[in-house]
Amino acid sequence: MSTPAVSPPRTSPSGFDLTAPTPEERKRLEASLTREEAEVLLHHGTEAPFCGGLLDQKDAGVYGCRLCGLPLFEHKTKFESGTGWPSFWAPVDEAHIIAIKDVSYGMVRIETTCARCGSHQGHVFPDGPPPTRLRYCINSVSLEFTPYGAPLPDRLGRGEALAMAPAGNG
């Protein structure tokens, strides 16, 4: 009898575990979601514009994946795009976001998903500010905000509940 293959651990350049959740971990994480969070994160939905709880968030800190807790964006890359969704010009680590061609609704867009758990975050567009000229348009319900100095959520129980400090002068 052979043992099922286990995904080898993957680590991002910034040192975070990118190993996908096990089926048991995934079931537990999905059970913690509200109906709206599940619709967006698991079924590629979109929250209504100008309604998200993080749209006007201005505090210094990190925006992580609501499903698995992986840090995705920092406040210093957030900007007011006028679109009705939180917008960022760069992720914490490019390895934390996966870009996928999306041809739904008769449009061609680039969907962004969490690199660890695959949950839908939003889309990225080439109309953002310098220096990247990108606009990561993200659903508030896909994110969880953690202020600098507070421990990041360790949703997978892998010992990653470290505090993320601001880079540079924050």
N, C-alpha and C positions, 0 to 999 in steps of 0.2 A: 504494500500500500504506500503510495507516495504522499508526501506532505504538500499541501497547497503552497504555491509560490507567495512569498511575502515581498512587498515592495521594499527595495533598499531605501534607507534613509537618504533624504535629499536636504541640503542646507543652502539657503540663499547667501549671496555675498555679504549681506549684513548679519548673518549668523542665525537666522530663524529656520526652524524645522519646516520644510515644505512637504513632508511625507503625508500622503492622503490619509484621511481618517479611515480606520478599519470599518467594516460594516456595522459592528456594534457601536463604535463611537458615532458614526454617522446617524444611526437610528436615534441615539440619545440626543444629539445636537438638533436634529430635525424636530424631535418631540418638544423642544424648548421654544419653538417659534410660534408667534401669533399667526393668525390666518393671513393677515396682510404681508407679514415677513415671508411666510412660506410661498405665497403667490409670486412675490418678486424674486426671492433668492433661489427657489427651487423650480419655478415654472416660467422664469424670464419675463415676469410682469413688470409694470412701471407704476409707481405711485403718482398721484395727481400732482401737477406742478404747483409750486408755492404753498404746499401743505406739509412738507417734510419737517420733522422736528429739528434737524441739524442745519437747515438752510441758513439761519441767522446766527449759528454758533460762531463765536469770535474768540473763545478762550484758547490759550496755548496748550497744545496737546496732539494726540495721535488719534486718527480715525482707523479702526480695525474692522475686519470682516465680522458682521453680526453672527454668522454661523460658526466659524472656527476660531475667531479672535486674532488672526494674522494681521499685523500692522500694514495698512495699505497707503495711507496718506497722512501728511502732517499739516497742521494749521497754517504754517508759513507758505504753503503752496496753494492754499485755498483763495479763491477770488470770486467777486460778484460778477456773474456772467449775465444776469438778467433773464436766464432761462427758466428759473423756478426750481432748480435742483442744485444741491451743493456741487461746486465745480472746483477742480484742482488742475494745476498745470504740470504736475509730476507726481509719481508714486514715491513712497518711502524707499523702495528698492524695485527696480524694473522687473526683477525675478518674481515679485509678489503678485503681478498682474499678468493674465493671459489675454491676448487679443485674438478675437475670432470673427471672421467675416460673417455678417448678419444680413440676410436678404429678405427678412420678414417685412410685411406691410408695404410691399412694393418699393422699398428703399434699399440702398446699399450702405450699410454702416459697419462700424467695428465695435462689437460687443466686448465688454471687459468682464472677466471673471476672476475670482480669487484663485491664485495658483495652487493653494493647498487643498481646498475643498471643492473647487469648481462652481461655487455659487455665483449667480448673476449679480453684478454690481451696477452696471449701467453701460454707457458707450463712451468712446473717445472720438473727438472730432479735431480736425486740423485748423481750428479757428480760435485758439487760445492766445494768451499773452506771451511775450518773451519770458524766459529764454527758450522755451521748448516749442511755443506756438501750438501747444496741444490743450484741449479742454476735455478733461475727464469729467463727464456729466454723470453723477452717481446718485442713486436713490438713497434717501436718508435711512429708510428701513433696512438697507443692506449694510449699514455701518453702525458702529458703537464707538462713542467718543470716550477717550481716557485722558485726563489732564496729565501733563508732564509731572513726573515724580510719583504718580500712583501706579500700582502694579497693573500691567496689561492682563486682560482676562486669559486665564489658562484653561480654556474650554475643553481641550483634549486631555488635560491632566498629565502633560508631558514635562512639567517643571519649567515652563516658559513665563511664569508670572513675574517677570522682572519689570522694573520700571524703565521706561524709555526716556532718556534725557535728551534735551534739545541739542541739535548739532550746531556748532558755531555759537552765535549769540542768541539763537532761538527767536 
